[in-house]
């Protein structure tokens, strides 16, 4: 039988709870799942969106409708995303689709970002311009950029949204939004 002899101090390491294993993971991509077809809704623009820049198109009901303009208030919850120019730096935060005839300058295209809230709208000018008829065409586009967030779902909620009807009156709409996740 052999004897074991220890010389010098002995160091014992104990695993204890409450420690940190490092910084939380950071999201590297945006994932958006379109809402089901029907009514007014925001869908992903496939050719303008990238993994870190999401362009959402407001489309009208597929049954057809007519309007002179549209405006929305959208809230993006959390700190992982921010409203951004649609076509990159220097472009507006709202970009008209091909539906509305906005005429020459000055055009009525408005966008304001306050924190996580975007107010956006566009309207045709003048009583001589006929209302725009549309089906599932793009009314306008808005965009979000990936920020410094952790993976998870981001709440997208509409505030006051409306269409300016052919007679110039205002009709409330409730556009559907899909699911946005940071991955």
N, C-alpha and C positions, 0 to 999 in steps of 0.2 A: 504494500500500500504506500502510496506517495503522500507526502504532506505538502499542502499549498501554503506558501508564505507570501504575504503581501507587504510590500515596503512602500512607504509614502502615503499621502492622503488619498482617500477614495472619493470620487465625485459621482453623485447619484443624480440623474435627471428625472424629474417627474413631469408628466403631462398634466396640465391644469386647464380647466375651461376658462372662457372669457378672453382668450388671446385672439389676435387678429391674424389671419392667414394672408394678408396683403390687401391691396386696394380692390374695391368692387369692380367687377368687369364692366367695360364700357361698350355701349352699342356701336356697331359699325355699319348698320344698314337700316333703311326704312322698308317696312313691308305693309302694303295696303291691299285689303280685300274689298272689291267693289260691293256696294249694296245690290240687292236683287233688282231686276229691271222693273220699270214702271214709275210714273210720276217724275217730279223733279228730283235729281240726285247728282251727287258728285262722284265721278269715276276717274280712275287713273289714266292719265295721258301716256300711252306706252312709249312713244318716241321722244318725248321731252323729259320723262322721268329717268333718274339714275338711282343707284343704290343709296345716295345721300341727298338727293333732290327730288321731291315728289310734287308733280304737277297734277292738280285736280281740276277737271272740267265740269262745270255745271251744265247739265243737259236737261232739256225739257221733256215733257211727257211724249211718249211715242205715238199717242193718239192724235197729236197735232194740236197746236195752240198758236195764238198770236199775241204779241206784246210790243211795247215801245221801249222797254227797258227792264232792268232787274237790279236788285240790291240784296246783299246778304251781310249778316254779322255772324262770324264764326269764331269759336273759342277753341284753342288747342291747349289742353291741360298738361301740366307737368313742365319740366325744364329741359326735356330731351329734344325738343323741336322749336323752330322759330319760323314765323312767316317770312317769306323771301320774295325777291323779284322773280317773275315767271321765267324770263329768258336770260337770267344771269345779271351780274352787276350792272347798274345803270338803267335797267329796264323797269317798267312799273310793276307794282305788286298785284295788279289785275290786268289781264290781257284779253281784249275782245276776241270772241269767236267770229265766225263768218256770218252769223245770223242777223245781227243788227247793223243797219246802215247808219253809221255814226256821222257821216258827212265829213266835211273838211274842218280844219281847226277853227275855233276851239271846239274840242270834243268834250262830251260829258262823261269822262272816265275818272272815277274817284277811288282812292284807296288810302286808308289810314290804319296804321298798326300801333296799338297801345298794349304793351306787355304781350300776353298770349291771345289778344283779341284783334281780329281783322274786320274792318268795315270796308266793303267793296261794292261798287255799283257802276253801271253804265246806262246811258239813256240816249235815245235818238233825239235829234234836234228838229224843231219846227213842225207845225201842223201839216205841212204839205208832204211830209215823208210818210208813206204808208206803213202801217204796223208790220213787223216782221213775223212771218209765218214760219214755224219750225216744227220738226218732229223730234228726233233724238239728236239733233245737231247741237254743237257747242255754243252756249250763250256767252260764257267767258271762262277764263282759267285763273286759278290762284296757285300758290306754291308754298311748300314747307321745306326747310333744310334741317338735316340732322344736326343736333347740337351735342353737348356733353352730357349724355344721359346713360342710365343703365338699362339693360334689356327689360322689356315689359310693354304693356298696352298703354297707348296714349289716348286720353279722352278727347274726342272731337265732337263738339256740340254746336248746333245752330242757335243763333239768337233770333232777332227779328229779321225776317226775310220776306221780300215781296216782289211782285211783278207789276209793272205799270201796264195796265190793260190797254187795248186798242183805243178806248175812248179817253184815255189819260188818267183814269182812276187807278187806285191802288188795290191790289188783291194779295192777301197774305198767302204765302206758300210755306211748306215745311219740307225742304229738300232732305232726302235721305243721305246719310253719310255711312261709309263703310267702316271697317275696323283697321286702325293704324297701330302697328307694333314696332318697337325698336328691337332690333336683333343684334 
